[in-house]
Amino acid sequence: MHVLAVLAAALLFGTTGTSQALGPDGTTPLSIGVMRMVIGGTGLAVIAFALAARHGRRRPAGAVRPRAGGRGYRPLALMVLTGLCLALYQPLFFLGTARNGVAVGTVVALGSAPILAGLLEWALTRRMPTATWMGATALATLGVVLLGFGGDATGAGGTDPVGLLGSVGAGASFAVIANAQRRLLDEGWDPFTVVGAMGASSAVISALALPFVDLAWLASPAGLAMALWLGLATISIAYVLFTWGLSGLTAATAATLTLGEPLTASVLGIVVLGERLSALAIVGLAVLAAGLALLAWGSRSPRDPEPFAVEA
């Protein structure tokens, strides 16, 4: 069941770019991102905190608690930081998909995230990356470069540089989230508390931007349906599924399963939206996929924490 939960979350994540592309006219990356997080972050906080309370009541007496070093203001600051990064991820991700298409924008964002997460972890801990990680990073970087020069088959040029920066920025935001959450989980914090705090803080931060974005598109049935799907399905439900699934899997298995997200996005972009990639961009996608697969295969590490025993 844990495997199916993570896979289902990856498939839901993968529908994000296509949902935006099928939405009404008059939307912007910022307005979609803000509305997605106000709805999704609120729903995620409600569901996750309810599950955290339920998990806390069933926690065994000898279960790991947050260590003394994990108390005080720093854990709260890390949780708010994850919410801020999740809020920033939204407009950056949608900027990338709007400029370069769903297939390219999604794969660049997701392909850059594990690379940047590894570099950030090295910068913070000075833990030397493994040879497998460096090889996977080299492949993934080459794939992104090929995508940048390739672009889509109908265009005269390569990938739009602003869109590319948006996708890489989204990957960087996710890298910060991964490192901050890893620190909190290593300190013994309940995973649903961590993800609930991320949802709540991202919803509050995004709500502050509501007066500054045009939400006229939300009045149409297509706009409302898009906002509800992006918020409730791809944030609230998807992150709860992912968090519960991750509690019973190794990091390597979860990383492999989440490759279903860029695969879903690419297939939907090509089949549903009719996107056509150049030959060079297709080669770039293949090289990037190879790098991600190598990264997932080599991500097994003895320092991975024991899975959390979350009861169904």
WOWO-V408042 format. One record per residue. N is the residue number from 1. BURIAL is # if it has 16 or more other C-alpha atoms within 10 Angstrom, else .. Layout:
BEGIN
n->[N N]
burial->[BURIAL BURIAL]
END
This chain:
BEGIN
n->[1 2 3 4 5 6 7 8 9 10 11 12 13 14 15 16 17 18 19 20 21 22 23 24 25 26 27 28 29 30 31 32 33 34 35 36 37 38 39 40 41 42 43 44 45 46 47 48 49 50 51 52 53 54 55 56 57 58 59 60 61 62 63 64 65 66 67 68 69 70 71 72 73 74 75 76 77 78 79 80 81 82 83 84 85 86 87 88 89 90 91 92 93 94 95 96 97 98 99 100 101 102 103 104 105 106 107 108 109 110 111 112 113 114 115 116 117 118 119 120 121 122 123 124 125 126 127 128 129 130 131 132 133 134 135 136 137 138 139 140 141 142 143 144 145 146 147 148 149 150 151 152 153 154 155 156 157 158 159 160 161 162 163 164 165 166 167 168 169 170 171 172 173 174 175 176 177 178 179 180 181 182 183 184 185 186 187 188 189 190 191 192 193 194 195 196 197 198 199 200 201 202 203 204 205 206 207 208 209 210 211 212 213 214 215 216 217 218 219 220 221 222 223 224 225 226 227 228 229 230 231 232 233 234 235 236 237 238 239 240 241 242 243 244 245 246 247 248 249 250 251 252 253 254 255 256 257 258 259 260 261 262 263 264 265 266 267 268 269 270 271 272 273 274 275 276 277 278 279 280 281 282 283 284 285 286 287 288 289 290 291 292 293 294 295 296 297 298 299 300 301 302 303 304 305 306 307 308 309 310 311 312]
burial->[. # # . # # # # # # # # # # # # # # # # # . # . . . # # # # # # # # # # # # # # # # # # # # # # # . # # . . # . . . . . . . . . . # . . . # . . . . # . . # # # # # # # # # # # # # # # # # # # # # # # # # # # # # # # # # # # # # # # # # # # # . . . . . . . . . . # # # . # # . # # # # # # # # # # # # # # # . . . . # # # . . # # # # # # # # # # # # # # # # # # # # . # # # # # # # # # # # # # # # # # # # # # # # # . . . . . . . # . # # . . . . # # . # # # # # # # # # # # # # # # # # # # # # # # # # # # # # # # # # # # # # # # # # # # # # . . # . # # # # . # # # # # # # # # # # # # # # # # # . # . . . . . . . . # . # . .]
END
